[in-house]
Amino acid sequence: MFKIDTVVVGAGVIGLAVARALSLRGREVLVLERHDRVGQETSSRNSEVVHAGLYYPPGSLKARLCVEGRHALYRYCIERGVPHRRYGKLVVATSRDEEVALQALYERAATNGVEDIELISGARLKEMEPELRATAALLSGTTGIVDGHALMLSLQGDAENAGATVQCRVPLLGGNLDSPSIRLRVGGDEAAEIETELLINAGGLGAWNVSRSLEGLDPDSIPPRHLAKGSYFALSGRAPFEHLIYPVPVAGGLGVHLTFDIGGQARFGPDVEWVEKIDYTVDPTGAAAFYDAIRRYWPGLPDGVLAPAYSGIRPCVAGPGEPPGDFVIQGPKQTGHPSYVALYGIGSPGLTAALAIGGHLAKLIR
């Protein structure tokens, strides 16, 4: 058995941001990742959108950390040369009922402290994006995209330069919480036992399994887990838009929207499919529903131009028919152990909020 001050489980964007924040504050940090490389699950299977903070209930962690994280992320990208672009986003209404929902979304965004937002008329929208069919829109000027892979490599580099170690292909097998420190069992090519003064569970989809593997943890501290699968389809050819295009939000997600990757390739998604197991297969027949959804706001979408791209699975603490859950960030008081911190349900806007989550945790454990 060897001892180390801090262990972070999970080298997705959240785990790496946490490791960076703690190592920059002088903590000895070891990051354990079960995959061959960092960021192989939720962190690399999303829209890569930098969210403004429009959607989240005022006072929630998502609302606060999204806005804080967005400011921090744009600064970080400029300082580190991480590829990104502020496209701006149009949330479009195609009916009177959706216009009412758009007004409510605008008011929520303003309450959340989101800047550079504006309600625009259908006539002005037609001038901005002639191919759109909509009666009104909410313009979010600070929404953009980021190269998620480049971001994670930069966070990893920062953490390692500050003394952290990131170990891939090292799964956490279990642990014991019967003392103030935590004893862990890890696998991989060199199985070992570790004693740590602080364990941070940033396991993403696997966070629930990590907690269940810890002997002595109160199972009532573990929230429910629901899996929301979202598939994406790529557009063949160039999209005739200058902004990201979103419909009014739907239950379980933000609707099938148009975004761009860092190279300018347009893609649509995600849809929402509640699943019981992790499976990233994209069903090609799902394109039919995508055409229908997209043509509500882009009636000129040609036939035969959508191809399956990829899918992701959001770890959720609320399921179908329930209001969307907030981020769950449990400090020692909530986990019931002085050395254990756990994060659950860090789906969207986790990528945007990552740096703010790292700072939040650093303050939580001081």
N, C-alpha and C positions, 0 to 999 in steps of 0.2 A: 504494500500500500504506500502511495506517496500522497503528500499533502499539497494543496493549492488553495489560494485565497478564494477565488471565484470561478465557478463553472457555469457556462452558458450552454444550454442544449438547443441546437438548431442554428444553422448558418444560412438562414434566409435573410432578407433585408432587415427584418426586425432584430434577429439575433446579432447580426453584424453591427447594426447601429447601436445596440445596447453594449456590445463588447467594446466598440470604439469609445462610447461615452465613459464607460467605467475605466478603461485602460488609460484614457487621457487624464483621469482623476487619480491615477497612481495605483490602481488596483491590479493585482496579478490575475490575469484572465486566461482561461482555457475554454475554447469553443469546441464542442463536440458535434459533428455532423455525420449522419449515417450514410449519406449518399457520397458518390465519387467526387462531386464538386459542390460549391456553394450554390444556394438558390435554385434548387432543382424542382421545387414544388410550386406553391402558390405565388412565390415571388417572381417566377419567370413565366407564369401562365395567367396573365392579366392584361388589361388594356394599356398599361404603362402611362396612364393619365395622371397628371398632376392636378388634383381636384382643388376647387376653390373653397368648398365648405358649404355648398348650397343646401344640402339635403337633410342634415342631421339635427335632431332635436336640440334646441337651445339648452345649454348647461351640460350636455352629454360630453363624455370623453372624446367621442368622434368629432363633435363640433369644435371643441377647443383645440385638440391636438392636430386636426386637419389644418386649421388656419395657421397655427403656430408652425406646424411642419412644413406647410407650403412656403412660407417666408424663408424658413431655414434651408429648405431644399433648393430653392432658386439661388440663394446666396452660395450654398455649397457647390452647386453645379458650375456657377461662374468662377468661383475660386479654384476649383479642381479641374475645370475643363471637361466636365461630364456632359455629353451631348444631350441637348434638350431644346424645346421650342415652345414659345407661348403662342399657340394658335388662336386662343379664344374659343368659346363654346356657345352654341345657340341651342337652348332648350325650346323646342317648338310645340305650339298648340295647333291642333287641326280641327277643333270644335269649340263651341262656347263653353262646355263643361271643362275642357282642358284649359281654356283661358282663365277660368276661375281658379283652377289648380295652380296655374302659372303665377297668378297674383299672390297666392298663399306661399308659393315657393320663394318669390321675391322677398316677401316680408320675413320669412324665416331666415333667409340668407343675410338680410340686413341686421336682424337680431344677433346673428352669429358673428357679426363683425366682418363680413365679406365685403371687400371694396371692389370698385370697378364693375358694378352690375347695373343693368338697365333694361327696362321693359320697352320693347320696340313694336311698332305696328306692322301689320301685314304688308302695307305699301312700302315701308322702308326695308323690310325684310326682302321683298322682291328685288329691290335695288342691290342689296348686299349679296344675296344668293339667288339668282334668277331661277335656278332649277328646283328650288324648294317650293312645296305647297304647304302653306301654313297661314293661319289667321293672325298669329302674334308669336312673339318669342321673348325669352329672357336671354340677354347677352351677358356672358361672364368673361370679362377681359383677361382674367388672370389664369384661366385654365390652360393647360398645356400638356406636353408629353415629355418623357424622360427615357433615356436608354437605361432600362432597369439593370441589365447585366453590367454595364460600365459603372453604374452607381454602386452595385454590390462589390465589384472588384476594388473600387476606390475606398469604400468603407473598410473592407478587409485590409487593404494596404495601410490605412490610417491606424487601425487597431494593432496590426503587427508592428508597425514602426514605433508604437507606444509600448511595445513589450508583450502584447497578447499573442497567443498561439492558437491557430485554427487547424484542427485535426479532422480530416474527412475519412470516410469509411470506418468510423468509430461509433457504433450504436450504443446507446445507453440500455443496459439490460435490466437494471433495477437499482434500488437503494434502500437505505434504512434511516428513519428519522427519530430513533430512540435516544438521541443525545443532542446537545446544542449544535454540534457540527453534523454534517451529513456524509454518510459513507455510500459510495456508488460503485457499481460493477459495470465495466464497459467491455465490449467485445472488439471484434476486428482482428487484424493480424497479430496484434500484441495485446491480448486481454489483460486487464489490470483492475485493481481496486484503487479508488481515489477517496480521500477525505477532504471535504471542502467546508469553508466557513460560510459560503453563500452559493446557493444553487438557483439559477434563473431558468425557468422553463419557457423557452421561446420556440417550442416545437411545432407551431403552426397546426397543420392537420393532425400531427402526432402528439400534440400537447396533452390531450386527455389520456393517451396511453402512457406517457411519461409519468403523469401523476398517479395513475393506477398501479404503476410498477414500484411505487415508493411505500415500503412498509411503515405503518404508523401514521399515514396521512388520513385524516378524517374524510371518508368518501363523500360526505355531504358538502364538502367545500368545492367539489368538482361540479361545474354546471353541466347541463345537458349539451350534447353535440348533435348538430344537424349539418348535413352536407348539401350544399347548393352547387350543382354543376352548371357551368356556363360554357357553351361552345361558340367558336368564332369561325366566320367564313371570310376569305380574302376576295377582294374585288380584282378581276382581270381588267387591266387598263387604268386610266386615270379618273379619279372622282372629280366632278365639276364643282368642288366646294373649297372655300378658303378657311373654313372653321370646322371644328368638331361639331357634329350634329347629333343631338339627343332628343328623343321624344319625352313627353311628360312621364315621370317615373311610374313603374308598375309594381305590383305586389312582389316582394322578394328581390327586386333589382331595379336598375335604372332604365330598363327597356333596351331593345336592340338599337344600338347607336353606331354612328360612324366615327372612327378614329383613324389616325395614321401612325405607322411606325416611324422610327427616326429617319428612315430613308424616303419617306413620303408615300409608301404603299398604303392604300386604304383597306380597312377591314371592318367588318360588322360583327357586333355581338356585345356582351353575351346574352343568350337566352337564360332562362332559369328552369332547371330540372332538379327536383329534390331526389337524391339517390341514397342508397344504403351502403354502398361500397365505393372505393376509389377506382375509377376507370376513366382514362383520358381519351377513349375512342370517340371520334366525331362521326355521327351518323350522316352520310351524304344526303339522305332523304329529308333531313331537317332543313335543307335549303328552301323547300317550298314555303314553310312558315316564315323564313327570313324574308323572302321576296314579298310576301303579303305585308309584313310589318314595315319594311323599308319603304314600300310604295305608298304608304300612308303619308309620308313626307317627301319622298322622291319618286313621283309617279313615272319619271322617265328612265328608271332603272331598266336596262335591257335584259332580255332573257339570256340565260346560259353564261352569266358572267361571275357567278359566285362559286367558289371552290372551298371544300373543307380546309381549315387552317390548323387549329389546335383547340384544346379545351383547358379549363382550369376548374378547380373545386374550392369554393369558399368555405372556410370553417366558421360555422354559425352557432350562436347560443340560443337562437330562436328559430322555430321551424315554420312550416307552411301555415298560413292563416293567422300567424302571430305578428305583432309589430316588430320591426327589425330590432335586433339586439344591439346593445352598445358594446364597445371594447370591454373586456373584463381583464383588469390588471390587479392582481391580488398581491398585496404586500404580506409581510409576516403576520399581521393581525388577522387578515382574511384566510390565509392558508392554515393558521394555527401552529406554525413552526417558526422560530426566530431566524432561521437561515434559508427559508424557502419562499421564492417569489414565482408566481405562475401567471402566464398570459393565455387567454382563451378568446376565440372569436375575432382574431385580428385579420379580418378580410378587408375589403375596401372601406375606408381609404388608407389602408395600412402602409402602402408604398409612399404616399404623400406624407403621412404622419410619422414615418420611421425615425427621423432625427428628433422630433419632439418626444416620441415615446422613449427614446434613449435618454434624453435629458430628464424626463419625468421619473424614470426608474432610478436614475442616478441620485435624484433628490429623495426618492422614497426610501432608499436604503441607507442614507447617511446616518 
